[in-house]
Amino acid sequence: MIGDRPTTRLDKWLVQARFFKTRSLALAVITARHVRINGQKASKPSAHVGQGDTLTFPQGNRIRVVRVMGLAERRGPASEAQGLYLDLNAVPPPDALSD
């Protein structure tokens, strides 16, 4: 916890939210300085993230931009992991595009 805001390690959160299968994979992306927290490059897996932080990082052949909505105690099922973040580059539903 930093200040009065609960936080967790960046590498742990990326695995718990199921963006990476292992902490080793998350560690490789972080130490290569490919992850940004609120626009600032993160170089340490021990960087802290908490609710409201915005993360930008590569995943496969796309760039993900997500807002941290919660923290987890463990790596749970995918349905639980989806509640940990808000995907900021999600495609709007097709009916919203026709307006």
C-alpha positions in Angstrom: 0.0 0.0 0.0 1.3 3.4 -0.9 -0.2 6.3 1.1 -3.9 5.5 1.7 -4.3 3.7 -1.6 -4.0 -0.1 -1.9 -1.5 -1.2 -4.5 0.2 -4.3 -5.8 3.3 -5.1 -7.9 2.9 -4.5 -11.6 4.1 -7.9 -12.6 1.7 -9.7 -10.2 -1.2 -7.6 -11.4 -0.5 -8.3 -15.1 -0.6 -12.0 -14.4 -3.6 -11.9 -12.1 -5.5 -9.9 -14.8 -4.5 -12.7 -17.3 -2.6 -10.5 -19.7 0.4 -12.7 -19.3 0.5 -16.4 -18.5 3.5 -16.2 -16.1 5.3 -13.6 -14.1 8.5 -14.4 -16.2 6.7 -13.2 -19.3 5.4 -10.1 -17.6 8.9 -9.4 -16.2 10.4 -9.6 -19.7 8.0 -7.0 -21.0 8.5 -4.7 -18.0 12.3 -4.9 -17.9 12.4 -4.1 -21.7 10.6 -0.9 -20.7 7.6 -1.6 -22.8 5.0 -0.9 -20.1 3.8 2.6 -19.2 2.0 3.5 -15.9 0.0 6.7 -16.4 2.3 7.6 -19.3 5.5 7.0 -17.5 7.8 4.1 -18.5 8.0 1.4 -15.9 11.4 -0.4 -15.7 10.9 -2.5 -12.5 8.4 -5.3 -11.9 8.1 -4.0 -8.4 6.5 -0.8 -9.5 3.2 -0.4 -7.7 -0.2 -0.1 -9.5 -3.6 0.6 -7.9 -7.2 1.4 -8.8 -7.4 4.3 -11.4 -3.9 3.8 -12.9 -3.8 3.5 -16.7 -1.4 0.9 -18.2 -0.2 0.8 -21.8 1.7 -2.3 -23.0 2.2 -4.6 -26.0 0.4 -7.9 -26.1 0.9 -10.0 -29.1 0.6 -7.8 -32.2 -1.5 -5.1 -30.5 -1.0 -2.3 -27.9 -3.3 -2.6 -24.9 -4.5 0.4 -22.9 -6.3 -0.6 -19.7 -7.4 1.2 -16.5 -6.9 -0.7 -13.3 -10.3 -1.2 -11.7 -9.3 -3.5 -8.9 -6.7 -5.7 -7.2 -6.8 -9.5 -6.7 -5.4 -11.8 -4.1 -4.8 -14.6 -6.7 -4.9 -15.5 -10.4 -8.6 -16.5 -10.6 -10.8 -17.5 -13.6 -11.0 -15.3 -16.7 -14.4 -14.0 -15.6 -12.9 -12.7 -12.3 -9.9 -11.3 -14.1 -12.0 -9.2 -16.4 -13.4 -7.3 -13.5 -9.9 -6.1 -12.6 -9.6 -3.7 -15.6 -11.5 -1.5 -18.1 -10.3 -2.0 -21.7 -9.8 1.6 -23.0 -9.2 0.6 -26.6 -12.2 -1.8 -26.9 -14.2 -1.6 -30.1 -17.7 -0.1 -29.6 -20.7 -2.4 -30.4 -21.7 -2.4 -34.0 -25.0 -0.6 -33.3 -23.1 2.3 -31.7 -21.2 2.9 -34.9 -24.3 3.4 -37.0 -25.5 6.5 -35.1 
